[in-house]
């Protein structure tokens, strides 16, 4: 059924003018025409022009090897489990950031590799990185022909060393600390050798073995980052993680207190 046609008399009775019916829509169209003609368009001529990204964009992964300590926290917090750690041999004298004692003995470092095909770009790896070594760059050309090519090895994600400021923070963003059960520890030294921040010292404990005290770990919580590497390698499960209070300001990829220790000051003297 057709609706009845409105007569001019009825429109005037309802307060509808020619301005509202004709001129106002034309003014909106004219304003949009002028805006699109003299202002920057919403699209760009990609790939001849690159879009402008905000600073917090999350595209391709990038790892600053001058700050990464191989703690594997990024792998543990990844919801899609798309981060894998590779062992990279170090040639010559090592002048990088902290690394575990066992990696120093084997002359290697642990660095993350990423399967971008499974990554959801949530940014947890960047948020929880205790040294701010993990970041994202504005590289958007990630498409490929096979899924195998979406796996980026550690060397491919390495940041140019010349662009690194070689300064790092050291925050416990996990909100957990390892707690020792002294009566179970057997003094195997594995926790101290696996600690990426070298915050564990072995000291004599209350137990005796062949008339000698059993060495137990003494943890410096001011340097502990809550990575749980010591818990993972403990053969007798004498270490467990307990929650601690963490300042929420440390969950941002910034240094809020402007207290940035240089990497060289974090490497203990032999």
N, C-alpha and C positions, 0 to 999 in steps of 0.2 A: 504494500500500500504506500503510495507516495505521500510525503509530508506536504501539508498545505504551504503554498508560496506566501512569503511574507510581503505584505504591501508596504510602500513607502510610508504611508500613514501609520502603520503599525510599528515600523522601525523607529519613527520619530517619537511615537508614544512611549516606546521602551527606552528612549534616551540613547539610541544608537546613531552616531553621526557618520558622515562620510570620512572624517579623519580616522576613526577607529576601524572602518571597513576597508579603506583603500590606502590612505596616506601613511598610516602607522606601519603596516607591513612593508610598504615600499621603502620607508626610512630604515627599517631593520636590514633589508636587503642591500640598500645603498651603503650603509655603514659597514657591513661585512665585506662588500666589494672593495671599498677604499682600504680597509684594514688588510685584506689579503693581497692587494696590489702594491702597497708601499711598505709593508712589514715583512719580516723573515717568514718564509713558509714553514709549515709544520714538518715537512719532509725534506730530505737531503738527497743529492744525486750520488748515492752510494753505488759503487766503491770509489768514485772520484772525490767525494766528500765524505768525511767521517762524522758520525753524530757526536754531539757533546754529551759526555757521561758525567754524572755526579761523582764526588770523591769516594763515596761509599758503595760504588758499583761492584757487583760480584760477577765477574766473567771468568777469565782464565786464572788458574792458581799460579802463585809465584813464591818461591822460598828463598829467603836471604840466608845463604850458607854461612855468612859471617856472624849470624846470630843464632841459627838453629843448633840445638845441643843434642838432638836425637832422643828426646824424652818419650816420644811416641804418644803424647797426650792427644794430638790431633787424630790419630788412628782410633783411639779409645772412645772419643766423643763423637765420632762420625756416625750419624744414624743409618746411613746406607752401607757402611763398611767398605767404602771405595778407596780408602787410603792404605797403601802398603809401604813398608819400609825396605829400602835397599841398602846393602853394605857397599860403600865406595872406598876403594883403597886410596891411601894418602901417600904420595911420593915425596920424598925429601922431609925436611923439618916441618912439623905441624905448628902453624901460627894462628889457628882458628879459635873459635869459642870453646867453651867447656865440652868435654866428652867423658864418657865413663872410663874407668881404669881398664876394663877388659878391651874396649875399643882402642885404647892407647897401646896396649900390648900387641894387639893384632894389626896395628897401624891402619885403622879404618875409621870411617864415620858412618853414622846412620842418617839417611836422608829420605824424606817421604816421596813416594810416587803416587799418582792419582789416576783412577779410571774415570775419566770425565763422562763416559757414557752412563755411569751409574750415579754420578754426583747430582744432588738436587740444589747445590749452591746456597745452602742455608747459612753458611758463614760461621758455624760452630768451631771449625778448626782455627779460624782467625781469632775468634773471641777468646778461646781457652788457651791459646799459645802463651806460655809463661814468659817468653822473651820477645814477643812481637816480631818473630821471624816470618810468620805466615801472613800472606796478603793476597789480594786479588788485583788484577790489572784490567785495563779496558780492551784487551784482545777479545774480539767477538767471533773471529773466524775459526770455529771449533768443529764445523761439520766435516765428515770424512766418509770414505766409501765402505770401510769395514769397521766392525766393532773393535777389532784388535788395534786399529790405528788410533782409537780414542784413549788408549792407555798411554799415559805420559810418564816416562821414566824420570828418575830424580835429576839427572843431568839436564833434561829438557825443561824442567821447571826452575832451574837455578837462576837466581837474579844476578845480573852483571856485578861482579865484585867491585868494580870501580864506582858503581852507583850506591853502594852501601856506605852508611855512615859509621859502621862498625861499633855502634853503641846499642846497648840492649838493656831491657829491664828484666827483673827476675821476680815474678809474682806467683803466688799460689792461688790460681783461679779455680782449682778443682774443689776447694772447700773441704779437703780431707787431709789428714796427717797419718803416717804409719805409727802404730803402737806396738811395742815389743812385749811378748810374754817371756820373761827371763828364764823361767824354769824349763822351757821347751827348747830354747836356742842351743845349737850344738857348735857354734863358733866356726862356721864354714867359710866366712868372709865373702860369700857370694853377693850379699846385699850391698856391701861396700864397693865391690868391683863393678856392679851394674848401675850404681847411682850416677845419673848424668850430671848432677851439680856437685858431686864429691862432698856431700854434706854428712856422710856417715864415717865415723872413726870407730875402730875396734878397740875396746878397752877391757881390762880384766873384769870378769863377772864374779858372782858369789859362788858359783859351782866350781868344783875341782875335777880334774881329769889327770890321773897319774901324778898327783900332788902338785899340779899346776892349774892356775885359774883358767876357766874357759872364757875365751874372748867373746864379748857381746857387743852389738852395735850401739854407739852413742850418736844420736841424730841431732844435728843442728837445725832446728825448725825455722830459724831465720833464713836459711838457704833452701829449705825443702819446698818443692813445688807441687807435691801431692801426685806425682806421676804413677806411683804404685809399682815401679819397676822392682823395688826390693821385695814387695809382697809377691810379685809374680814368680820370682826366681827362688824364693825360699823353699828348700826341700822338705821342711818339717812344719810349715805353716805357723811359725812363731810370730809372724807379723800380720797385722790386720789394719784396715783403714777405719778411722773414726772422723766424723764430721767436725769441722771447726768453723768459726764465724769468719766470713770473708767480706771485705768492703766491696759493695757493688760497683764502685767507681773503677775498680780494676778489671771489670769485664768489658771495657771498651778498648779499642785498638789505639790507645793513646797513653801518654805518661802524665797523669793528672798532677802529680807532685813535683814534676820536673827534676826527679832524682834518677838520672840515667847513668849507671856505672859503665865505664868503658870496658870492652871485652877483656882487654889485657889485665885489668885489675881483678877479674874474676878467676883467672888462672893461677892456681897456687904454685908457689916456687918449689922446685924440687930440692 
